[in-house]
């Protein structure tokens, strides 16, 4: 039985949020028929890998597309988000 995309997105986001090794506040999750896409920004390559591992840990995930940005590109994205909030 397949999970609904909205439930799968919620479950993956929840899994990311529980991971103490990862700051998931700038990660977006989209699901389409069990294919999960991670977008947004993380500070290190280790966090990128951790986010992908976390997504795979959720039942119902058939594939993970990891489109996260790392490092300076991620910092620019986060800085822009902070500037928009001001």
Backbone as CSV, one residue per row, in Angstrom:
resi,resn,N_x,N_y,N_z,CA_x,CA_y,CA_z,C_x,C_y,C_z
1,UNK,0.834,-1.180,0.000,0.000,0.000,0.000,0.884,1.251,0.000
2,UNK,0.560,2.191,-0.861,1.317,3.434,-0.957,0.739,4.490,-0.036
3,UNK,1.622,5.297,0.530,1.186,6.425,1.341,0.796,7.574,0.425
4,UNK,-0.148,8.372,0.868,-0.471,9.592,0.140,0.748,10.510,0.169
5,UNK,0.917,11.280,-0.893,2.087,12.161,-0.983,2.170,13.120,0.201
6,UNK,1.049,13.669,0.615,1.073,14.632,1.730,1.520,13.967,3.034
7,UNK,1.120,12.729,3.243,1.535,11.997,4.449,3.021,11.672,4.365
8,UNK,3.478,11.263,3.196,4.893,10.948,3.005,5.755,12.191,3.232
9,UNK,5.318,13.322,2.701,6.051,14.576,2.922,6.139,14.896,4.410
10,UNK,5.025,14.756,5.097,4.992,15.034,6.540,5.914,14.079,7.291
11,UNK,5.867,12.799,6.959,6.697,11.804,7.648,8.188,12.061,7.442
12,UNK,8.570,12.434,6.225,9.985,12.716,5.950,10.404,13.981,6.691
13,UNK,9.571,15.027,6.643,9.902,16.270,7.348,10.029,16.009,8.849
14,UNK,9.160,15.171,9.370,9.204,14.802,10.784,10.505,14.066,11.112
15,UNK,10.897,13.133,10.258,12.138,12.380,10.458,13.343,13.315,10.441
16,UNK,13.348,14.258,9.510,14.437,15.238,9.438,14.484,16.085,10.707
17,UNK,13.323,16.461,11.205,13.247,17.299,12.394,13.742,16.626,13.654
18,UNK,13.625,15.316,13.719,14.073,14.572,14.899,15.577,14.349,14.922
19,UNK,16.244,14.537,13.798,17.674,14.241,13.696,18.498,15.365,14.338
20,UNK,19.173,15.047,15.443,19.975,16.052,16.156,21.262,16.420,15.409
21,UNK,21.631,15.634,14.407,22.838,15.908,13.634,22.565,16.818,12.444
22,UNK,21.324,17.291,12.319,20.908,17.993,11.121,20.043,19.192,11.465
23,UNK,20.328,20.324,10.851,19.448,21.492,10.951,18.537,21.454,9.730
24,UNK,17.307,21.020,9.919,16.388,20.825,8.797,15.494,22.030,8.540
25,UNK,15.770,23.147,9.211,14.883,24.308,9.102,14.838,24.898,7.692
26,UNK,15.840,24.646,6.866,15.859,25.171,5.503,15.741,24.071,4.455
27,UNK,15.116,22.951,4.837,14.916,21.839,3.910,13.419,21.712,3.613
28,UNK,13.105,21.679,2.317,11.735,21.447,1.881,11.627,20.030,1.328
29,UNK,10.476,19.409,1.547,10.252,18.036,1.112,9.040,18.001,0.189
30,UNK,9.204,17.373,-0.951,8.104,17.174,-1.890,8.065,15.700,-2.257
31,UNK,6.860,15.123,-2.288,6.717,13.711,-2.647,5.782,13.576,-3.845
32,UNK,6.101,12.621,-4.702,5.272,12.328,-5.862,5.341,10.830,-6.131
33,UNK,4.297,10.122,-5.730,4.233,8.664,-5.938,5.401,7.922,-5.299
34,UNK,5.804,8.326,-4.109,6.881,7.660,-3.395,8.259,8.190,-3.701
35,UNK,8.359,9.111,-4.674,9.633,9.742,-5.005,9.717,11.035,-4.209
36,UNK,10.689,11.105,-3.316,10.852,12.251,-2.432,11.988,13.131,-2.959
37,UNK,11.713,14.431,-3.035,12.720,15.398,-3.454,13.008,16.338,-2.294
38,UNK,14.288,16.456,-1.962,14.739,17.370,-0.917,15.347,18.594,-1.586
39,UNK,14.867,19.782,-1.227,15.428,21.021,-1.737,15.694,21.953,-0.569
40,UNK,16.516,22.948,-0.817,16.842,23.900,0.234,18.333,23.934,0.467
41,UNK,18.705,24.163,1.723,20.106,24.395,2.036,20.524,23.734,3.339
42,UNK,21.767,23.259,3.352,22.403,22.735,4.563,23.810,23.315,4.629
43,UNK,24.417,23.260,5.791,25.731,23.875,5.994,26.907,22.993,5.597
44,UNK,26.692,21.666,5.557,27.832,20.785,5.268,27.392,19.593,4.423
45,UNK,28.392,18.971,3.800,28.136,17.774,3.004,27.612,16.640,3.886
46,UNK,28.091,16.582,5.123,27.627,15.553,6.054,26.122,15.713,6.302
47,UNK,25.650,16.963,6.425,24.214,17.188,6.616,23.424,16.778,5.369
48,UNK,23.990,17.018,4.205,23.341,16.599,2.964,23.137,15.090,2.961
49,UNK,24.197,14.360,3.301,24.102,12.895,3.340,23.141,12.421,4.430
50,UNK,23.169,13.080,5.580,22.298,12.709,6.691,20.831,12.906,6.314
51,UNK,20.532,14.005,5.636,19.152,14.273,5.211,18.668,13.193,4.255
52,UNK,19.514,12.782,3.329,19.140,11.724,2.396,18.912,10.406,3.131
53,UNK,19.799,10.073,4.057,19.632,8.849,4.854,18.328,8.885,5.641
54,UNK,18.024,10.034,6.230,16.784,10.168,6.997,15.564,9.943,6.107
55,UNK,15.601,10.490,4.903,14.468,10.312,3.981,14.280,8.837,3.644
56,UNK,15.375,8.130,3.410,15.289,6.698,3.097,14.745,5.887,4.275
57,UNK,14.893,6.400,5.500,14.412,5.678,6.685,12.893,5.662,6.803
58,UNK,12.205,6.488,6.041,10.746,6.587,6.130,10.112,5.530,5.232
59,UNK,9.194,4.766,5.797,8.531,3.739,5.003,7.674,4.388,3.917
60,UNK,7.696,3.783,2.755,6.941,4.297,1.626,7.791,5.069,0.634
61,UNK,9.030,5.413,1.020,9.923,6.137,0.115,10.507,5.143,-0.882
62,UNK,10.315,5.439,-2.177,10.816,4.568,-3.239,12.108,5.105,-3.851
63,UNK,12.267,6.427,-3.805,13.447,7.065,-4.392,13.635,8.402,-3.701
64,UNK,14.897,8.839,-3.578,15.190,10.149,-3.005,16.016,10.945,-4.012
65,UNK,15.495,12.111,-4.382,16.239,13.063,-5.200,16.751,14.136,-4.255
66,UNK,18.058,14.187,-4.090,18.655,15.108,-3.136,19.176,16.331,-3.901
67,UNK,18.393,17.411,-3.881,18.749,18.644,-4.574,19.172,19.733,-3.590
68,UNK,19.680,19.330,-2.435,20.095,20.299,-1.419,21.363,21.034,-1.848
69,UNK,21.452,22.300,-1.476,22.653,23.097,-1.691,23.495,23.059,-0.426
70,UNK,24.819,23.115,-0.604,25.743,23.016,0.527,26.717,24.184,0.507
71,UNK,27.103,24.608,1.706,28.178,25.580,1.847,27.800,26.994,1.473
72,UNK,28.685,27.698,0.750,28.446,29.113,0.440,27.124,29.359,-0.286
73,UNK,26.765,28.487,-1.199,25.476,28.644,-1.886,24.339,28.538,-0.887
74,UNK,24.470,27.634,0.047,23.452,27.465,1.085,23.398,28.694,1.980
75,UNK,24.569,29.229,2.336,24.607,30.410,3.190,23.946,31.604,2.511
76,UNK,24.146,31.760,1.203,23.516,32.853,0.466,22.005,32.699,0.477
77,UNK,21.536,31.469,0.310,20.098,31.214,0.330,19.519,31.529,1.703
78,UNK,20.224,31.120,2.747,19.762,31.371,4.116,19.802,32.859,4.420
79,UNK,20.878,33.561,3.979,20.973,35.001,4.183,19.829,35.731,3.502
80,UNK,19.458,35.301,2.301,18.354,35.916,1.572,17.041,35.710,2.343
81,UNK,16.874,34.535,2.903,15.679,34.240,3.681,15.591,35.164,4.904
82,UNK,16.720,35.383,5.557,16.752,36.275,6.731,16.443,37.705,6.286
83,UNK,17.018,38.137,5.168,16.777,39.498,4.672,15.297,39.693,4.330
84,UNK,14.685,38.701,3.727,13.252,38.785,3.392,12.400,38.895,4.643
85,UNK,12.818,38.239,5.702,12.050,38.261,6.950,12.113,39.630,7.638
86,UNK,13.177,40.395,7.360,13.324,41.728,7.973,12.429,42.679,7.319
